[in-house]
């Protein structure tokens, strides 16, 4: 089964100089939802749309779909 990686989101947040807490507030989502995203867990598509609206970007700017059996080789960014 393919997996989701939100590494593009963390890079986007660094570029925007925005923290995870600021993102949660701007999107109107809970910190629990942001924690799920931090663990590369699935979230509702509405959440992804809210993030894209706040960051003024496309879905491909905040997530990627990893190939089956593959892993994301990029290092995880530490955004607080």
C-alpha atoms as one frame of an Amber mdcrd trajectory, in Angstrom:
protein
   0.000   0.000   0.000   1.263   3.475  -0.820   1.967   5.930   1.965   1.583
   9.661   2.398   4.502  11.940   3.175   3.923  15.478   4.406   7.597  16.453
   4.065   6.714  19.036   1.389   4.440  20.729   3.960   7.232  21.057   6.517
   9.501  22.587   3.895   6.721  24.984   2.913   6.242  25.995   6.569   9.956
  26.719   6.924   9.852  28.890   3.804   6.772  30.681   5.183   8.447  31.049
   8.604   5.354  29.532  10.194   5.151  27.083  13.088   2.881  24.066  13.341
   0.895  25.861  16.051   0.429  28.909  13.833  -0.678  26.650  10.983  -3.226
  24.901  13.195  -4.692  28.236  14.314  -4.742  29.696  10.798  -6.464  26.584
   9.417  -8.849  26.146  12.315  -7.717  22.572  12.958  -6.703  20.945  16.205
  -3.168  20.280  17.352  -4.157  16.602  17.320  -4.737  16.839  13.576  -1.342
  18.480  13.105   0.171  15.676  15.218  -1.402  13.104  12.873   0.106  14.918
   9.911   3.479  14.953  11.711   3.282  11.152  11.878   2.400  10.916   8.161
  -1.058   9.619   9.060  -4.102  10.196   6.894  -6.284  13.215   7.538  -9.509
  14.381   5.961  -9.158  15.995   2.553 -10.925  19.071   3.978  -7.911  19.575
   6.267  -5.542  19.434   3.296  -7.722  21.976   1.478  -7.650  24.317   4.510
  -3.853  24.048   4.629  -3.596  24.763   0.912  -5.879  27.793   1.281  -3.837
  29.206   4.167  -0.515  28.631   2.402  -1.935  29.595  -1.013  -0.602  26.470
  -2.668  -1.613  23.197  -4.320  -1.966  19.739  -2.791   1.314  18.636  -4.345
   3.025  21.450  -2.416   2.033  19.925   0.938   2.066  16.171   0.441   3.478
  13.440  -1.711   2.459   9.858  -2.291   5.336   7.465  -1.825   5.729   4.463
  -4.116   4.575   1.137  -2.750   7.203  -0.288  -0.443   9.199   2.916  -0.765
  10.188   5.435   1.781  10.891   9.105   1.701  14.632   9.554   1.613  14.592
  13.242   2.455  15.386  14.198   6.012  12.558  15.302   8.257  12.490  18.949
   9.032  12.053  19.949  12.634   9.310  22.572  12.737   7.836  23.454  16.104
